[in-house]
Amino acid sequence: MLRITADIFSGRTNPVADVTDETEVRALLREVDDNRSLFISDTPATGELGVRGFSIEPLNDEIGSDFGAEPRLYLPVGPQARGGRAAEIGERLVTLMERGQAAASREPAQPLDSAVRDYLIPQLSSATRLSVADGSSAAEAETEAEHEPEEVTPAATCTIELGAFNPGFWNNDSTVRLNNNCYNYASNWRTNTFAQPGRGCGSMYKAITTAEMTRAALCDGMHRRYDCFPDSEKPRYLVALVIAPGVDFHWYRKQKEGFWGHKPGGTAARNTDNSNNVIFNPETANRGPYTVFCGYFYGCNSQRQRIR
């Protein structure tokens, strides 16, 4: 039996599947052996927004003896890929995850459903393929986009707090890094629970849309920007929400130094975007597949202590 984890999300827990068909497992391990140079020994501490890679790990000693000395292997994909076949092997891992079953030891285990697959596969393909027009221009495809909420006109000047950028707090301990996500970072509250908007108030989001994610964050106690908090709610952080529609969410927090920090899922906290540029404006930063900017919010002391 082999466990596969797709390292793709920032806010939600990553999809995990157990592959129990021994024939498929051994066929995959042969391919791994033939392409060892594409793999690294463990999940990288740093990562971008979007599809980062896949980890595979054996779940019994018989498979483990064929697997090699490492307890797990990680296949970087996209810009971090170590060779041209990484995307091809990644697509095979996606197929195996679809055929597998949700990991019994992960609660809750995020399935790799059709929506996640449709989000994942184009990002794998874009690493190795170039799409061009076939002899004539194609009509531009129409896409359904969510409308950004109208920015609230400030009726008063709100006072907020800006903390110094301190990535070591989140990155130096692997347990902290792996178990806290972008919502933890935006709230500046370490829970080791991969916090989810709305879970703390008992009404977690039901869809990855601007409306639902906003509702859940407000339920936890956030306010929209320019809806001021009193001094009793210090620290009051300015944060920003974006989504990959229907797939995942991501949060940023403004720092004392003038830039914005964030933490993509279980990877390291950072102040740079997918182009490795320092983030001075989350609206224009390279956010990969997180294409919808949902707006700015204030966190507060009671909100951050409520998140779970």
C-alpha positions in Angstrom: 0.0 0.0 0.0 1.2 3.5 -0.9 0.1 6.9 0.2 0.1 9.8 -2.2 -0.4 13.5 -1.2 -0.9 16.2 -3.7 0.9 19.3 -2.4 -1.4 21.9 -4.0 -3.4 23.9 -1.5 -2.8 26.9 0.8 -5.9 27.2 2.9 -7.5 23.7 2.7 -5.8 20.5 3.7 -4.1 18.7 0.8 -5.7 15.8 -1.0 -4.4 12.4 0.3 -5.2 8.9 -1.2 -4.1 5.4 -0.4 -3.4 3.1 -3.3 -4.1 -0.5 -2.4 -3.6 -2.3 -5.7 -0.2 -4.0 -5.4 0.2 -4.3 -9.1 -0.2 -0.5 -9.6 2.0 0.3 -6.6 4.9 -1.9 -7.9 4.5 -0.4 -11.4 4.8 3.0 -10.0 7.8 2.1 -7.9 9.6 0.8 -11.0 9.0 4.2 -12.6 10.3 5.9 -9.5 13.4 3.8 -9.6 14.0 4.7 -13.3 13.6 8.4 -12.5 15.1 8.9 -9.1 16.8 12.1 -10.1 13.4 13.8 -10.4 12.6 13.1 -6.7 13.9 14.6 -3.4 13.8 13.0 0.0 11.1 15.1 1.6 8.6 17.9 1.2 10.4 21.2 0.6 10.0 23.9 3.4 9.3 26.6 0.9 6.7 26.7 -1.9 4.7 28.9 -4.2 0.9 29.2 -4.6 -0.5 26.6 -6.9 0.6 23.0 -7.6 4.0 22.3 -6.0 4.4 18.6 -6.1 3.5 15.1 -4.8 4.8 13.0 -1.9 4.7 9.3 -1.9 5.3 7.0 1.1 4.9 3.2 1.7 2.5 2.0 4.4 3.8 -1.5 4.9 7.3 -3.0 5.3 7.1 -5.2 2.2 6.6 -2.2 -0.1 9.0 -0.2 2.1 11.8 -2.7 1.4 11.3 -2.0 -2.4 11.0 1.7 -1.8 14.5 2.4 -0.6 16.0 4.0 2.4 13.8 7.1 2.4 10.6 7.1 4.5 9.0 9.2 1.7 9.9 10.8 -1.6 8.7 14.1 -3.1 8.3 14.9 -6.7 8.6 18.7 -7.4 6.6 19.9 -10.4 6.1 23.2 -12.2 9.0 25.7 -11.9 10.7 23.5 -9.3 10.7 20.3 -11.4 14.0 18.6 -11.8 13.4 17.2 -15.2 11.0 17.1 -18.2 9.2 13.9 -17.1 8.0 15.3 -13.8 4.7 16.5 -15.2 4.1 13.2 -16.9 4.7 11.2 -13.6 2.6 13.8 -11.8 -0.3 13.1 -14.1 0.1 9.4 -13.4 0.0 10.1 -9.6 -3.2 12.0 -10.1 -4.8 9.0 -11.9 -3.7 6.7 -9.1 -5.1 9.0 -6.5 -8.5 9.0 -8.3 -8.5 5.2 -8.2 -7.4 5.1 -4.6 -9.3 5.7 -1.4 -9.3 8.5 1.1 -6.5 8.1 3.6 -8.0 6.5 6.7 -5.6 8.2 9.2 -6.3 11.7 8.0 -9.3 13.5 9.4 -10.8 15.0 7.4 -9.2 13.5 4.3 -9.6 15.8 1.3 -10.6 13.7 -1.8 -9.1 14.3 -5.2 -12.4 15.0 -7.0 -13.2 16.1 -10.5 -13.0 19.8 -9.5 -9.5 19.4 -8.0 -8.4 17.3 -11.0 -9.5 20.0 -13.4 -7.6 22.5 -11.4 -4.4 20.4 -11.1 -3.9 18.9 -14.5 -3.6 22.1 -16.6 -0.9 23.3 -14.2 1.1 20.1 -14.7 0.7 20.4 -18.4 1.8 24.0 -18.6 5.2 23.1 -17.3 6.1 21.1 -20.4 3.6 22.0 -23.2 3.1 25.1 -25.2 -0.4 25.8 -26.6 -0.6 27.6 -30.0 -3.3 28.4 -32.5 -3.7 25.7 -35.2 -3.6 27.7 -38.4 -6.3 30.2 -37.4 -7.1 32.3 -34.4 -9.5 30.8 -31.9 -12.4 32.7 -30.4 -11.7 33.7 -26.8 -13.4 31.4 -24.4 -15.9 33.0 -22.1 -15.3 32.4 -18.4 -17.6 33.0 -15.5 -15.9 35.4 -13.1 -17.0 36.4 -9.7 -17.5 40.2 -9.1 -15.3 41.7 -6.5 -17.3 43.3 -3.7 -17.4 47.1 -3.9 -14.8 48.7 -1.6 -16.3 50.4 1.4 -15.8 54.1 1.3 -14.0 55.0 4.6 -16.3 57.1 6.9 -13.5 57.3 9.4 -9.8 56.6 9.7 -9.4 53.2 11.4 -6.4 52.4 13.6 -4.7 49.1 12.9 -1.5 47.3 14.0 1.3 46.2 11.7 3.6 43.6 13.1 7.3 43.0 12.1 7.9 40.3 9.6 9.0 37.2 11.6 9.0 34.2 9.3 11.2 32.1 11.7 8.2 31.9 14.1 6.4 29.8 11.5 9.3 28.2 9.7 11.9 27.0 12.2 9.9 24.2 13.7 8.6 21.7 11.2 5.5 20.8 13.3 4.5 24.4 13.3 5.2 24.9 9.6 3.3 21.8 8.5 0.2 22.3 10.7 -0.5 26.1 10.2 -1.7 27.7 7.0 -2.4 31.0 5.4 -5.4 31.7 7.7 -3.3 31.1 10.8 -0.7 33.5 9.4 -3.2 36.2 8.5 -4.7 35.9 12.0 -1.2 35.7 13.6 -2.4 32.8 15.7 -0.7 29.5 15.8 -3.3 26.7 16.4 -1.6 23.7 14.8 -5.0 22.8 13.3 -4.7 24.2 9.7 -7.4 26.8 10.7 -10.4 27.1 8.5 -12.6 30.3 8.2 -15.9 29.8 10.0 -14.9 26.7 11.9 -14.3 28.6 15.1 -17.8 30.2 15.0 -19.4 26.9 14.2 -20.4 27.8 10.6 -17.5 26.9 8.2 -17.6 27.9 4.6 -19.7 25.7 2.3 -18.1 26.7 -1.0 -14.9 28.3 -2.3 -16.5 31.6 -3.4 -15.9 35.2 -2.4 -19.3 35.4 -0.8 -18.9 32.2 1.3 -15.4 32.8 2.3 -16.3 36.4 3.3 -19.3 35.2 5.3 -17.2 32.6 7.2 -14.5 35.1 8.0 -17.0 37.7 9.2 -18.6 34.9 11.3 -15.3 34.3 13.0 -15.2 38.0 13.9 -13.3 39.8 11.1 -14.6 43.1 9.7 -14.5 44.5 6.2 -11.9 47.2 5.7 -12.9 50.6 7.1 -15.4 49.0 9.5 -13.2 49.9 12.5 -12.5 47.9 15.7 -12.1 49.6 19.1 -8.8 49.6 20.9 -10.0 46.8 23.1 -9.6 44.5 20.1 -5.9 45.1 19.5 -4.1 43.8 17.6 -6.1 44.7 14.5 -4.4 43.4 11.4 -5.1 44.4 7.8 -5.4 41.2 5.7 -6.4 40.3 2.2 -8.4 37.3 0.8 -8.0 35.7 -2.6 -9.4 32.5 -4.1 -8.8 29.9 -6.8 -12.5 29.7 -7.6 -14.1 26.5 -6.4 -10.8 25.1 -5.3 -8.9 26.9 -2.6 -8.5 30.2 -0.6 -5.4 32.2 0.5 -4.8 35.0 2.9 -2.1 37.8 3.2 -1.2 40.1 6.1 0.3 43.5 5.9 3.6 43.9 7.7 5.3 46.7 9.6 8.0 46.9 6.8 5.4 47.9 4.2 5.2 44.7 2.4 2.7 41.8 2.8 3.5 38.4 4.3 1.8 35.1 3.7 2.2 31.3 4.2 1.1 28.9 1.4 -0.3 25.9 3.2 2.3 23.8 5.1 5.2 25.6 3.4 7.3 28.4 4.8 6.0 31.9 5.5 7.4 34.4 3.0 7.0 37.9 1.7 7.4 37.2 -2.0 5.0 36.1 -4.8 5.2 33.4 -7.4 7.7 35.5 -9.4 9.8 35.8 -6.2 9.1 39.6 -6.0 8.4 41.2 -2.7 4.6 41.8 -2.3 3.8 45.4 -1.9 0.3 45.0 -3.4 -1.6 41.7 -3.1 -4.0 42.8 -5.9 -1.2 42.9 -8.5 1.2 40.2 -7.1 1.7 37.0 -9.1 -0.7 34.7 -7.3 -0.7 31.8 -9.7 -4.1 30.2 -9.9 -5.6 32.4 -7.1 -7.1 34.7 -9.7 -10.0 36.3 -7.8 -9.2 39.1 -5.4 -12.0 39.2 -2.8 -11.0 42.2 -0.8 -9.5 43.6 2.4 -10.5 42.8 6.0 -9.4 43.6 9.6 -8.7 40.8 12.0 -8.9 41.4 15.7 -8.0 39.8 19.1 -11.3 38.0 19.7 -11.3 36.7 16.1 -7.8 35.3 16.2 -8.5 33.5 19.5 -11.7 32.0 18.0 -10.1 30.4 14.9 -9.8 26.6 14.8 
